[in-house]
Amino acid sequence: MEIDKTQVGSLFDSISKNYDFLNHLLTLNIDNIWRKKAIRQLSSKRGIVLDVATGTCDLAIEVLKQDKAQSIIGIDLSKGMLEKGQEKIDRLKLNDKITLKQEDCHSLSFEDNYFDAATVGFGVRNFRELDKGLKEINRVLKPGGEFIVLEFSKIENPVLLFFYNIYFNHILPTIGRMVSKHNYAYTYLPKTVNEFVCGEEFIEKLKKAGFTKASYKTLTFGIVTIYKAVKE
């Protein structure tokens, strides 16, 4: 069975129960370090921040931990993921700081120039129409607003790439299938990484969407990349 990007919401609904556990397990908990480094790229404390594809809110919570926002609106297509995120918010007593909404990033309900900054962690590769999603995020950002993207990328070292592909394309889907009881989700996720444009190609996408000062840095041998851009 092939899963395409029109089914992303229902796919993440189906794995939301075990999503956090598998994330930390399959990345050996390095994903938390990646998030910390990504949010450090926000240059200063912002007013209101949009967290796109917020999932279970790990990135949004990290923004608050680093005191980089007064408040956050987190959006996601998946109701199941938002419910898990809301459980965290309730547990951490952050209801006055984080508001969650089920929205499609390709057609946001917010007015132009609304947010002071935007973030997305491990979600931009799931956009159905990447150019349209990036332009919509640009639309709702204030001029001078920063946009931080944390996403998987492609390892260039051929030796590391060989072993990484074995893990990412074979071992990871097997573990994910066993724990999540979902036959296709953890096959789909590596597929999106393999197909995603990264590095300079993604920088060009950001510029096309109206962002400037776009730059990137890779982490952990190129497994992930942090992108930073600014709205003109």
C-alpha positions, -999 to +999 in steps of 0.1 A: +000+000+000+013+034-010+007+064+012+008+099-003+009+133+011-029+138+009-031+112+037-006+127+061-032+137+087-047+102+090-013+086+089-001+106+119-034+100+137-027+063+134+008+065+150+002+093+175+000+071+205+036+058+201+051+087+182+072+103+210+085+069+222+095+059+187+111+093+179+134+091+210+141+054+205+149+055+168+171+086+171+188+075+204+173+106+219+194+129+198+163+145+184+160+165+216+195+179+210+186+188+175+156+208+186+176+227+212+201+237+186+174+247+161+156+270+185+189+287+195+189+301+160+161+324+169+180+356+175+159+370+204+126+366+223+096+370+200+060+380+207+039+353+190+054+323+172+038+300+148+049+263+151+039+245+119+034+207+119+036+210+157+028+174+163+031+166+200+045+201+206+082+192+214+095+221+194+070+246+207+078+236+243+115+240+235+108+276+223+094+284+257+122+266+275+147+289+258+124+319+265+122+328+228+084+336+227+057+352+247+031+328+232+029+301+206+002+289+182+009+253+171-009+239+141-011+204+127-033+184+103-034+154+127-061+156+155-044+126+172-010+143+174-026+175+187-044+155+214-010+141+225+004+176+224-024+190+245-017+163+271+019+177+274+007+212+276-018+204+304+008+184+323+034+213+320+007+239+328+014+258+296-021+265+285-016+302+288+014+300+265+006+275+238-026+273+218-032+244+194-053+245+162-060+219+135-050+236+103-035+230+069-003+250+064-013+255+027-043+276+037-038+293+071-066+312+088-044+339+101-042+374+087-011+388+069+019+398+090+005+382+122+035+363+136+068+374+148+085+341+139+077+307+126+092+272+132+087+238+118+105+206+130+105+175+109+074+185+090+082+205+060+090+175+039+054+164+044+040+195+028+017+185-002+028+215-021+061+228-007+062+261-026+026+269-016+032+260+020+063+281+023+046+311+007+017+308+031+041+308+061+058+339+046+025+356+042+016+353+079+050+364+091+057+401+099+085+418+079+118+409+096+102+377+110+125+347+113+117+313+100+135+282+115+133+248+098+147+216+113+145+187+088+162+154+079+186+156+050+209+134+030+243+122+042+270+128+016+298+106+030+294+074+010+306+051+038+283+066+064+255+067+038+258+030+032+252+021+069+227+049+074+206+036+045+205+001+060+193+015+093+169+042+079+153+021+051+153-013+067+158-014+105+139+017+113+107+007+094+108-028+110+110-014+146+084+013+138+060-013+124+065-036+154+059-008+180+032+013+162+014-017+147+011+003+115+024-015+084+032+016+063+039+047+083+076+040+090+081+031+054+065+063+043+087+085+065+121+074+051+105+078+016+098+114+023+133+121+035+148+104+004+126+125-019+130+159-001+151+187-015+177+198+010+207+221+013+210+247-015+179+233-033+158+241-002+174+275+002+162+283-033+127+273-024+129+297+006+140+325-016+113+318-041+088+320-013+100+355-004+126+348+023+160+365+024+192+358+044+185+321+040+213+299+053+217+264+067+239+242+088+241+204+090+242+184+122+253+148+131+272+140+099+244+156+078+215+135+091+196+167+098+198+203+087+188+236+104+176+263+080+172+299+090+155+326+068+140+360+072+109+376+056+118+407+036 
